[in-house]
Amino acid sequence: MNASKPKALLRSLFLAYMLSGILLLALSFALYRLKLNEPQINSAVYGVYVIACLFGGFLAGKAIRTQRFFWGLLTGLAYFAVLFSVSWVLGQKDGVTPDLSQALTVMGCCAVGGMAGGIFS
């Protein structure tokens, strides 16, 4: 593996997390102002995950230029792995166990978003 590939993957992950932070901040403002209900919030959070992974996969595909589908998928799965790990560690502190069906749904959203970003790059 070329040394620039992991660097491009890490850079795309970092920028995807930056975008998701901005989008989640906007979502929290919308929650405050619009008094959204829980199903709307859940859908919006899944949308943020897909958009962030789409962006990360696009950046990874543009940077690496070969096997864009694979690198987009890897970006989405790495995004999910970091997200799940942090959520699991913080949940263990509070005694909360992760919901497997919800985790698989989020993993699917991240994988599809990353693959689509890699394909469109």
N, CA and C atoms as an extended XYZ file, in Angstrom:
363
Properties=species:S:1:pos:R:3:atomname:S:1:resname:S:1:resid:I:1 pbc="F F F"
N         0.843       -1.177        0.000 N   MET     1
C         0.000        0.000        0.000 CA  MET     1
C         0.886        1.237        0.000 C   MET     1
N         0.534        2.149       -0.836 N   ASN     2
C         1.268        3.397       -0.933 CA  ASN     2
C         1.037        4.240        0.329 C   ASN     2
N         2.054        4.960        0.764 N   ALA     3
C         1.945        5.751        1.994 CA  ALA     3
C         0.930        6.871        1.864 C   ALA     3
N         0.654        7.312        0.638 N   SER     4
C        -0.291        8.413        0.469 CA  SER     4
C        -1.741        7.944        0.614 C   SER     4
N        -2.014        6.658        0.440 N   LYS     5
C        -3.386        6.155        0.547 CA  LYS     5
C        -3.923        6.245        1.980 C   LYS     5
N        -3.180        5.771        2.991 N   PRO     6
C        -3.686        5.948        4.357 CA  PRO     6
C        -3.809        7.423        4.748 C   PRO     6
N        -2.900        8.237        4.263 N   LYS     7
C        -2.959        9.666        4.554 CA  LYS     7
C        -4.204       10.286        3.934 C   LYS     7
N        -4.523        9.899        2.717 N   ALA     8
C        -5.730       10.411        2.051 CA  ALA     8
C        -6.977        9.921        2.764 C   ALA     8
N        -6.956        8.675        3.220 N   LEU     9
C        -8.100        8.128        3.949 CA  LEU     9
C        -8.310        8.864        5.271 C   LEU     9
N        -7.241        9.101        6.004 N   LEU    10
C        -7.345        9.826        7.275 CA  LEU    10
C        -7.796       11.273        7.071 C   LEU    10
N        -7.302       11.901        6.027 N   ARG    11
C        -7.713       13.272        5.735 CA  ARG    11
C        -9.199       13.324        5.373 C   ARG    11
N        -9.657       12.371        4.565 N   SER    12
C       -11.074       12.355        4.195 CA  SER    12
C       -11.952       12.051        5.408 C   SER    12
N       -11.491       11.189        6.302 N   LEU    13
C       -12.235       10.918        7.534 CA  LEU    13
C       -12.313       12.161        8.419 C   LEU    13
N       -11.205       12.853        8.551 N   PHE    14
C       -11.181       14.064        9.367 CA  PHE    14
C       -12.150       15.107        8.821 C   PHE    14
N       -12.134       15.310        7.510 N   LEU    15
C       -13.023       16.299        6.907 CA  LEU    15
C       -14.481       15.852        6.976 C   LEU    15
N       -14.726       14.548        6.894 N   ALA    16
C       -16.093       14.036        7.038 CA  ALA    16
C       -16.603       14.291        8.452 C   ALA    16
N       -15.759       14.101        9.450 N   TYR    17
C       -16.172       14.378       10.823 CA  TYR    17
C       -16.350       15.872       11.065 C   TYR    17
N       -15.557       16.690       10.415 N   MET    18
C       -15.749       18.141       10.526 CA  MET    18
C       -17.104       18.534        9.935 C   MET    18
N       -17.431       17.983        8.771 N   LEU    19
C       -18.723       18.279        8.147 CA  LEU    19
C       -19.866       17.778        9.015 C   LEU    19
N       -19.728       16.585        9.567 N   SER    20
C       -20.809       16.070       10.406 CA  SER    20
C       -20.977       16.919       11.669 C   SER    20
N       -19.903       17.441       12.211 N   GLY    21
C       -20.009       18.334       13.356 CA  GLY    21
C       -20.773       19.602       13.015 C   GLY    21
N       -20.478       20.172       11.856 N   ILE    22
C       -21.181       21.375       11.416 CA  ILE    22
C       -22.661       21.072       11.180 C   ILE    22
N       -22.943       19.949       10.513 N   LEU    23
C       -24.336       19.590       10.232 CA  LEU    23
C       -25.106       19.252       11.512 C   LEU    23
N       -24.462       18.587       12.455 N   LEU    24
C       -25.132       18.289       13.719 CA  LEU    24
C       -25.367       19.544       14.543 C   LEU    24
N       -24.474       20.504       14.441 N   LEU    25
C       -24.691       21.782       15.105 CA  LEU    25
C       -25.901       22.495       14.496 C   LEU    25
N       -26.001       22.481       13.176 N   ALA    26
C       -27.163       23.069       12.506 CA  ALA    26
C       -28.445       22.326       12.881 C   ALA    26
N       -28.343       21.010       12.999 N   LEU    27
C       -29.503       20.211       13.399 CA  LEU    27
C       -29.931       20.542       14.828 C   LEU    27
N       -28.983       20.745       15.709 N   SER    28
C       -29.343       21.088       17.085 CA  SER    28
C       -30.018       22.460       17.141 C   SER    28
N       -29.578       23.380       16.305 N   PHE    29
C       -30.233       24.675       16.234 CA  PHE    29
C       -31.660       24.519       15.696 C   PHE    29
N       -31.822       23.676       14.676 N   ALA    30
C       -33.162       23.424       14.130 CA  ALA    30
C       -34.047       22.757       15.177 C   ALA    30
N       -33.488       21.874       15.952 N   LEU    31
C       -34.241       21.222       17.023 CA  LEU    31
C       -34.721       22.251       18.035 C   LEU    31
N       -33.861       23.167       18.372 N   TYR    32
C       -34.203       24.208       19.337 CA  TYR    32
C       -35.285       25.139       18.789 C   TYR    32
N       -35.139       25.557       17.541 N   ARG    33
C       -36.057       26.542       16.972 CA  ARG    33
C       -37.378       25.940       16.494 C   ARG    33
N       -37.350       24.731       15.921 N   LEU    34
C       -38.529       24.164       15.274 CA  LEU    34
C       -39.277       23.148       16.116 C   LEU    34
N       -38.731       22.798       17.270 N   LYS    35
C       -39.377       21.820       18.154 CA  LYS    35
C       -39.693       20.517       17.404 C   LYS    35
N       -38.672       19.941       16.785 N   LEU    36
C       -38.835       18.705       16.019 CA  LEU    36
C       -39.124       17.536       16.945 C   LEU    36
N       -39.840       16.538       16.423 N   ASN    37
C       -40.106       15.345       17.228 CA  ASN    37
C       -39.030       14.291       16.971 C   ASN    37
N       -39.054       13.228       17.747 N   GLU    38
C       -37.976       12.237       17.721 CA  GLU    38
C       -37.796       11.540       16.370 C   GLU    38
N       -38.850       11.089       15.684 N   PRO    39
C       -38.621       10.463       14.364 CA  PRO    39
C       -37.961       11.407       13.356 C   PRO    39
N       -38.310       12.678       13.400 N   GLN    40
C       -37.680       13.637       12.496 CA  GLN    40
C       -36.205       13.816       12.831 C   GLN    40
N       -35.893       13.827       14.102 N   ILE    41
C       -34.501       13.983       14.520 CA  ILE    41
C       -33.686       12.763       14.115 C   ILE    41
N       -34.231       11.573       14.343 N   ASN    42
C       -33.514       10.353       13.963 CA  ASN    42
C       -33.246       10.317       12.466 C   ASN    42
N       -34.228       10.668       11.668 N   SER    43
C       -34.037       10.693       10.216 CA  SER    43
C       -32.978       11.711        9.816 C   SER    43
N       -32.999       12.859       10.462 N   ALA    44
C       -32.012       13.893       10.148 CA  ALA    44
C       -30.600       13.453       10.542 C   ALA    44
N       -30.460       12.760       11.665 N   VAL    45
C       -29.136       12.279       12.083 CA  VAL    45
C       -28.613       11.234       11.096 C   VAL    45
N       -29.487       10.321       10.646 N   TYR    46
C       -29.073        9.358        9.612 CA  TYR    46
C       -28.670       10.090        8.340 C   TYR    46
N       -29.407       11.142        7.997 N   GLY    47
C       -29.051       11.939        6.829 CA  GLY    47
C       -27.685       12.591        6.972 C   GLY    47
N       -27.388       13.068        8.165 N   VAL    48
C       -26.066       13.662        8.424 CA  VAL    48
C       -24.979       12.599        8.230 C   VAL    48
N       -25.199       11.396        8.727 N   TYR    49
C       -24.218       10.321        8.542 CA  TYR    49
C       -23.991       10.026        7.068 C   TYR    49
N       -25.075        9.947        6.312 N   VAL    50
C       -24.952        9.638        4.878 CA  VAL    50
C       -24.218       10.768        4.156 C   VAL    50
N       -24.587       12.012        4.431 N   ILE    51
C       -23.945       13.149        3.767 CA  ILE    51
C       -22.462       13.215        4.118 C   ILE    51
N       -22.123       13.007        5.387 N   ALA    52
C       -20.721       13.064        5.806 CA  ALA    52
C       -19.912       11.943        5.150 C   ALA    52
N       -20.477       10.741        5.094 N   CYS    53
C       -19.757        9.627        4.465 CA  CYS    53
C       -19.677        9.796        2.952 C   CYS    53
N       -20.723       10.366        2.355 N   LEU    54
C       -20.694       10.671        0.927 CA  LEU    54
C       -19.559       11.643        0.624 C   LEU    54
N       -19.447       12.664        1.454 N   PHE    55
C       -18.379       13.652        1.306 CA  PHE    55
C       -17.005       13.009        1.507 C   PHE    55
N       -16.871       12.203        2.565 N   GLY    56
C       -15.592       11.540        2.831 CA  GLY    56
C       -15.205       10.571        1.730 C   GLY    56
N       -16.174        9.785        1.244 N   GLY    57
C       -15.900        8.858        0.147 CA  GLY    57
C       -15.520        9.582       -1.130 C   GLY    57
N       -16.179       10.710       -1.388 N   PHE    58
C       -15.850       11.521       -2.558 CA  PHE    58
C       -14.414       12.021       -2.470 C   PHE    58
N       -14.030       12.543       -1.300 N   LEU    59
C       -12.664       13.051       -1.122 CA  LEU    59
C       -11.630       11.934       -1.235 C   LEU    59
N       -11.937       10.775       -0.659 N   ALA    60
C       -11.000        9.648       -0.744 CA  ALA    60
C       -10.852        9.183       -2.188 C   ALA    60
N       -11.964        9.088       -2.918 N   GLY    61
C       -11.900        8.682       -4.322 CA  GLY    61
C       -11.133        9.663       -5.176 C   GLY    61
N       -11.330       10.957       -4.931 N   LYS    62
C       -10.591       11.981       -5.683 CA  LYS    62
C        -9.098       11.923       -5.383 C   LYS    62
N        -8.755       11.690       -4.136 N   ALA    63
C        -7.344       11.693       -3.746 CA  ALA    63
C        -6.617       10.437       -4.218 C   ALA    63
N        -7.269        9.283       -4.125 N   ILE    64
C        -6.585        8.025       -4.421 CA  ILE    64
C        -6.673        7.668       -5.904 C   ILE    64
N        -7.797        7.935       -6.552 N   ARG    65
C        -8.004        7.811       -7.992 CA  ARG    65
C        -8.050        6.396       -8.537 C   ARG    65
N        -7.809        5.397       -7.752 N   THR    66
C        -7.962        4.013       -8.193 CA  THR    66
C        -8.852        3.296       -7.193 C   THR    66
N        -9.639        2.360       -7.691 N   GLN    67
C       -10.556        1.594       -6.842 CA  GLN    67
C       -11.395        2.520       -5.968 C   GLN    67
N       -12.003        3.504       -6.567 N   ARG    68
C       -12.750        4.527       -5.831 CA  ARG    68
C       -13.896        3.929       -5.023 C   ARG    68
N       -14.544        2.920       -5.597 N   PHE    69
C       -15.643        2.233       -4.908 CA  PHE    69
C       -15.143        1.654       -3.584 C   PHE    69
N       -14.017        0.943       -3.640 N   PHE    70
C       -13.451        0.316       -2.451 CA  PHE    70
C       -13.034        1.352       -1.411 C   PHE    70
N       -12.366        2.411       -1.826 N   TRP    71
C       -11.883        3.408       -0.876 CA  TRP    71
C       -13.026        4.217       -0.288 C   TRP    71
N       -14.084        4.407       -1.072 N   GLY    72
C       -15.277        5.051       -0.528 CA  GLY    72
C       -15.936        4.171        0.523 C   GLY    72
N       -16.048        2.870        0.225 N   LEU    73
C       -16.602        1.915        1.194 CA  LEU    73
C       -15.755        1.890        2.456 C   LEU    73
N       -14.452        1.851        2.291 N   LEU    74
C       -13.553        1.820        3.444 CA  LEU    74
C       -13.675        3.094        4.280 C   LEU    74
N       -13.858        4.215        3.613 N   THR    75
C       -14.058        5.472        4.333 CA  THR    75
C       -15.338        5.419        5.158 C   THR    75
N       -16.428        4.949        4.561 N   GLY    76
C       -17.692        4.838        5.282 CA  GLY    76
C       -17.608        3.881        6.455 C   GLY    76
N       -16.950        2.746        6.261 N   LEU    77
C       -16.820        1.779        7.354 CA  LEU    77
C       -15.896        2.290        8.453 C   LEU    77
N       -14.853        3.016        8.082 N   ALA    78
C       -13.967        3.591        9.098 CA  ALA    78
C       -14.694        4.687        9.875 C   ALA    78
N       -15.519        5.468        9.188 N   TYR    79
C       -16.334        6.487        9.858 CA  TYR    79
C       -17.236        5.814       10.886 C   TYR    79
N       -17.893        4.728       10.479 N   PHE    80
C       -18.764        4.003       11.398 CA  PHE    80
C       -17.971        3.408       12.556 C   PHE    80
N       -16.801        2.832       12.277 N   ALA    81
C       -16.004        2.193       13.326 CA  ALA    81
C       -15.621        3.194       14.411 C   ALA    81
N       -15.213        4.379       14.008 N   VAL    82
C       -14.850        5.406       14.989 CA  VAL    82
C       -16.090        5.854       15.751 C   VAL    82
N       -17.174        6.088       15.021 N   LEU    83
C       -18.425        6.520       15.644 CA  LEU    83
C       -18.933        5.485       16.643 C   LEU    83
N       -18.922        4.218       16.249 N   PHE    84
C       -19.404        3.147       17.122 CA  PHE    84
C       -18.495        2.977       18.333 C   PHE    84
N       -17.189        3.038       18.120 N   SER    85
C       -16.245        2.871       19.231 CA  SER    85
C       -16.421        3.955       20.289 C   SER    85
N       -16.529        5.186       19.840 N   VAL    86
C       -16.704        6.294       20.789 CA  VAL    86
C       -18.040        6.152       21.510 C   VAL    86
N       -19.091        5.815       20.768 N   SER    87
C       -20.414        5.638       21.388 CA  SER    87
C       -20.403        4.491       22.385 C   SER    87
N       -19.731        3.410       22.050 N   TRP    88
C       -19.677        2.251       22.937 CA  TRP    88
C       -18.916        2.578       24.218 C   TRP    88
N       -17.774        3.254       24.083 N   VAL    89
C       -16.978        3.610       25.269 CA  VAL    89
C       -17.760        4.551       26.168 C   VAL    89
N       -18.401        5.550       25.593 N   LEU    90
C       -19.182        6.483       26.399 CA  LEU    90
C       -20.417        5.813       26.984 C   LEU    90
N       -20.996        4.858       26.265 N   GLY    91
C       -22.151        4.129       26.778 CA  GLY    91
C       -21.782        3.197       27.919 C   GLY    91
N       -20.592        2.607       27.878 N   GLN    92
C       -20.136        1.724       28.951 CA  GLN    92
C       -19.980        2.499       30.245 C   GLN    92
N       -19.593        3.733       30.115 N   LYS    93
C       -19.420        4.583       31.290 CA  LYS    93
C       -20.763        4.810       31.998 C   LYS    93
N       -21.836        4.882       31.216 N   ASP    94
C       -23.165        5.107       31.767 CA  ASP    94
C       -23.963        3.821       31.944 C   ASP    94
N       -23.387        2.684       31.569 N   GLY    95
C       -24.080        1.408       31.702 CA  GLY    95
C       -25.104        1.142       30.608 C   GLY    95
N       -24.982        1.792       29.461 N   VAL    96
C       -25.903        1.625       28.350 CA  VAL    96
C       -25.287        0.678       27.328 C   VAL    96
N       -26.052       -0.330       26.902 N   THR    97
C       -25.563       -1.244       25.869 CA  THR    97
C       -26.078       -0.775       24.512 C   THR    97
N       -25.251       -0.895       23.462 N   PRO    98
C       -25.675       -0.421       22.148 CA  PRO    98
C       -26.755       -1.328       21.548 C   PRO    98
N       -27.675       -0.722       20.808 N   ASP    99
C       -28.733       -1.442       20.122 CA  ASP    99
C       -28.161       -1.963       18.805 C   ASP    99
N       -28.118       -3.288       18.644 N   LEU   100
C       -27.474       -3.892       17.483 CA  LEU   100
C       -28.192       -3.549       16.184 C   LEU   100
N       -29.516       -3.557       16.186 N   SER   101
C       -30.237       -3.263       14.943 CA  SER   101
C       -30.002       -1.817       14.511 C   SER   101
N       -29.955       -0.900       15.454 N   GLN   102
C       -29.687        0.495       15.114 CA  GLN   102
C       -28.239        0.654       14.638 C   GLN   102
N       -27.316       -0.062       15.255 N   ALA   103
C       -25.917        0.012       14.843 CA  ALA   103
C       -25.736       -0.523       13.425 C   ALA   103
N       -26.450       -1.601       13.088 N   LEU   104
C       -26.355       -2.143       11.731 CA  LEU   104
C       -26.966       -1.187       10.709 C   LEU   104
N       -28.026       -0.508       11.089 N   THR   105
C       -28.626        0.485       10.201 CA  THR   105
C       -27.661        1.635        9.942 C   THR   105
N       -27.028        2.112       10.990 N   VAL   106
C       -26.052        3.202       10.840 CA  VAL   106
C       -24.866        2.728       10.009 C   VAL   106
N       -24.405        1.504       10.229 N   MET   107
C       -23.294        0.972        9.441 CA  MET   107
C       -23.668        0.913        7.963 C   MET   107
N       -24.889        0.477        7.676 N   GLY   108
C       -25.344        0.440        6.286 CA  GLY   108
C       -25.404        1.825        5.672 C   GLY   108
N       -25.914        2.799        6.417 N   CYS   109
C       -25.967        4.179        5.925 CA  CYS   109
C       -24.568        4.713        5.629 C   CYS   109
N       -23.640        4.450        6.536 N   CYS   110
C       -22.266        4.926        6.343 CA  CYS   110
C       -21.597        4.234        5.161 C   CYS   110
N       -21.809        2.931        5.035 N   ALA   111
C       -21.194        2.186        3.923 CA  ALA   111
C       -21.751        2.643        2.587 C   ALA   111
N       -23.069        2.796        2.498 N   VAL   112
C       -23.680        3.236        1.242 CA  VAL   112
C       -23.265        4.660        0.906 C   VAL   112
N       -23.239        5.532        1.891 N   GLY   113
C       -22.806        6.907        1.654 CA  GLY   113
C       -21.356        6.979        1.165 C   GLY   113
N       -20.484        6.222        1.804 N   GLY   114
C       -19.086        6.208        1.393 CA  GLY   114
C       -18.890        5.640        0.006 C   GLY   114
N       -19.603        4.529       -0.297 N   MET   115
C       -19.497        3.942       -1.643 CA  MET   115
C       -19.997        4.903       -2.703 C   MET   115
N       -21.134        5.550       -2.441 N   ALA   116
C       -21.681        6.494       -3.410 CA  ALA   116
C       -20.706        7.651       -3.632 C   ALA   116
N       -20.106        8.136       -2.563 N   GLY   117
C       -19.118        9.203       -2.714 CA  GLY   117
C       -17.924        8.770       -3.539 C   GLY   117
N       -17.463        7.542       -3.309 N   GLY   118
C       -16.352        7.027       -4.104 CA  GLY   118
C       -16.729        6.855       -5.566 C   GLY   118
N       -17.940        6.421       -5.830 N   ILE   119
C       -18.389        6.227       -7.209 CA  ILE   119
C       -18.509        7.573       -7.924 C   ILE   119
N       -19.039        8.589       -7.243 N   PHE   120
C       -19.252        9.889       -7.868 CA  PHE   120
C       -17.991       10.729       -7.989 C   PHE   120
N       -16.896       10.275       -7.364 N   SER   121
C       -15.665       11.072       -7.412 CA  SER   121
C       -15.007       11.014       -8.783 C   SER   121
